[in-house]
């Protein structure tokens, strides 16, 4: 259930990054403008918390794309670094917000409780045939689940 709730919230949060021209909830690399991003579910892990509660970590890959054809790879890489910093900043700031102003972690099922969220850059690559460079950011959202 949390995949269905969290992914649109991650998208909504990414849409607050003013430099991103488009954000997609589905994998794609052709966008109406760049920089752009898509979000896909990545992995899930769990751990025992108490007799009645487990910790689940829902991970999403946020891939941010930047065009290289107009300014070259070096300029695009410098610009992409700034965008990635902006994206990570948005996730860091979101995690510090209270439940009355937060986007991610709201409207979870009754037995799910938001704990925290963090984002880290993981991989950078070039897609030469598409004239794009890409940075992956792994966003992890930790949830406590009451299993009783």
N, C-alpha and C positions, 0 to 999 in steps of 0.2 A: 504494500500500500504506500509506503513512503517514497518509492521511486516516482510514482504517479503524482504525488504532492510536491516533492522537492525539486524535480527537474524544471517545471514551469516557474518555480520561485527563483531558482538559480538564473534562469533566462531573464526574468523580470529585473533581478538585481543587475545583471550584465547590461541591460538596456539603460541603466543609469550612468554608464560610462560614456561620456559625451563624445569621445573620439571614435567609438565604434559606430560604423555606418549601418550595420545590420547584424542581428543575432538570430540564429536558427536553433530550434530544438531538435533538429534532425541533421545528420551528417551531410554536408555538401561543401563544395569549394568554389562554386560559381555564385557570386553575390552581386547585388546591385551597386555596391560601393565597398571600398576598403579603407581602413582596416575593418575586418568583420570577424565573427566568431560563430562556432557551433558548439553545442553541448551534447554529449552522449554519456549514458551510464557506463561506468567503468568496472567497478568491483564492489564487493560487499564483504565485510568481515564482521565477526561478532565475538563477544567475550562475555564470560560469566560476571555478573555484578553482585547479585545477592541470590537468595533462594527463589525470589519471585521476579527478579529483574535481570535483563541482559543489556549489554551495550552493543549497539549495531553502528557500524560506520558505513555510510553510503558514499561512494566515491564517484565523481563525475570527471570526465575529461573535457576541458574547455580548450578548444583549438582556436588560436587567433591567427588570422591570415593577413598578409600585407603584400601588395603588388610590387614587383621589381622592374616591370617594363619601362616605366617612365623615369625613375630616378636611379636605377641600378640597385644591385644587391647591398652594397655598403650603406647607402642612404636608407634603404628600406629596413635594414637590420637596426640601424640607430633609431629609426622611428618606431619599429616594432618593440624595441626594448622599453621605450617610454610607455607604449600602450600596455605592455605586460605589467609594468610597475603600477600603472593606473588600475588595472584589473585586480591585482593583488591587494592594493590599498583599499579598494571597495570592499573586498571580502574581509579584510582585517577590521575595517570600520564597522561593517555589518555585525561581526561577531561581538563587538563591544556594546551594541545597542540593546536596550531592554525589549521585552516582548511587546510593548505598546508601539514601538517604532520599527521593529525588525521586519524584513520581508521573508527571509528564509527561516523555516521552522515553525511557521504559523499554520493553523488549521490542520494539524496532525490528528490522526485518530486518537480517541480518548486515552488509550493506554500507551501512547508515544509521547516522550518528553524531550525537547531539544536540549542538548548539552552545550555543544560548541561547533565551530566550523573553522577550517583553515585551508589556505590555498598555497601551493608551492609550484614554481616552474619545474618542469621535468625534462623536456626534450625540445630541441630546436632543429629545424631541418629546412631544406630547400625543395621546392617542387618545380624544377626547371621547365618541364613541359607545360606547366600552367602559368609560368612567370610569377610565382608566389614564393614567399617564405612563410614558415609556420612556427609557432611556439605552442607547446602544450602546457597547460596548467592543470594540476590535479587538485580538485576541490573535494575536501572530505567533510561530511556532516555527520557528527556523532549524535545518536539518539539513544535514550534509555527506553527500553520496552518492558512494560509490566506484563509478564507472561501468565499471571494467575487468572 
